[in-house]
Amino acid sequence: MCALTAGAAAGGVRPAAGPLGVSRENPRYFADPGGGIVYLTGAHTWPNLRDMGHTDPPAPFDWPGYLDFLTERHHNFIRLWSWDLARHLDESGEVIYSSPFPWPRSGPGEALDGKPRFDLTRFEQSYFDRLRQRVQSAGRRGIYVSIMLFEGWGVQFAGEAWAGHPFNAANNTNGLDGDPDGTGKGLAVCTLEVPAVTRVQEAYVRKVIDSAGDLDNVLYEISNEAGPRSTEWQYHMIRFIKEYEATKAKQHPVGMTFQYQGGSNQALFDSPADWISPNPDAADGYNYQENPPPADGRKVILCDTDHLWGIGGNQAWVWKTFCRGMNPLFMDPYLHDTFYTRPATGLDPKWDPVRNGLGYTRRFAERMDLAKARPSEQIASSGYCLAAPGVEYLVYQPEGGSVTVDLSAVSGQMAVEWFDPSRAQAHTAGPVAGGGTTSFQSPFVGDAVLYLKRR
């Protein structure tokens, strides 16, 4: 028996290799330029690009400390969050401030918050310098970064959101009005309804690509949880990125995430995106929370607790998602109890099983040949198995105890290893012969991972 800690290093951290592309051998995953599968998993948090908080200006986010947090847990992916509102109200009515922004606040004239208005014809270079520096420093730690370009949840649901948006005509010097119908919500900013808005957004996207598109560890996400009316706008932006990057030396994956509230996963699968993050719904008795459907390779799926619970998930979800051929992500409150409704209190240990589980699955992913592995519900009695039949099998048993595995494709013997995900302990057992169905008994109490590999 041996212990496997979340921060155990299998060697020095290697820089992220890329740019990534959808694997030709197994399109459930991305691959590096050499064809090696890159399994993506990690914990992301809201202020990891723009500082956020109840003071003005908000306290700086500890980026080096956050990278330490990720590498200690063997994570290799984050969403680098955008937040489109300079100020909004939290659930208790307190103001949350956000900065910096892509455009300078140079005026003339005052915005609704009493500060100089945004000039949307120019860029705030320090913002893009920060973006590039954070992507670069993450890449040196072996971490891939999805640059979130827009944020669609806040403008729909945050208190006094539109009053804090740069595309509010009262907040910019350019007469740009993202709320032409006067609804006070500005929902048109995530549509193609106002061509002038789209042109400003396209210029900003080009600037992001010019700033970070030469780096290997980049992915893009169009918008976090823009509603279903955003579909054609998101499709347009995906194509726009691909067309602009076609003129560059490097091209990167582009993602589309769940359109909250009321969007459908079908819109994601139908999109020109390379990767998607679904909502809980799935057909035929599946759901992405409790019983994820096996990934079929139509899209690389980065299954994100943000779009399944908001803040939620558990240890079992991590392993089920991994065994169904997906890449699990965690929306981590990190140093806050929830979305900035209370002061920072430090890491809540109740989420450690999820945080640690992400790193544990990555360690198994690095040992496995994911180019050959496919999710199977039939091979193991638990229904959760990622297997290259005849070569290796990773089985998750949510209830622990015994599990049967169909080894009829195996010629010879299989090495047997159990992993206890609750205690981070590995247990070896004697080899077993292939050629039929074999029963295995977990040597510990609780959910269990069984790893079999041909000797």
Secondary structure, DSSP 8 states (H G I E B T S, - for coil): -EE--TT--SSS--------EE-SS-TTSEE-TTS-EE---EEE-TTSSSEEESSSS-----HHHHHHHHHHTT--EEEE-----SEEE-TTS-EEEEE--SS----SSB-TTSSB-B-TTS--HHHHHHHHHHHHHHHHTT-EEEEEEEE-HHHHHSBTTGGG-TTSGGGBTT---S-TT--SS-GGGGSSS-HHHHHHHHHHHHHHHHHHTTSTTEEEEEEES--GGGHHHHHHHHHHHHHHHTTSS----EEEE--TTT--HHHHHTSS-SEEE--SB-STT-BTTTB-----SSSEEEEEHHHHTSS---HHHHHHHHHTT-EEEEE--TTSSSSSSS------GGGHHHHHHHHHHHHHHHHS-TTT-EEESSSBTTS-EEEETTTEEEEEETT-SEEEEE-TT--SEEEEEEEETTTTEEEEEEEEE-SSEEEEE-SSSS-EEEEEEE-
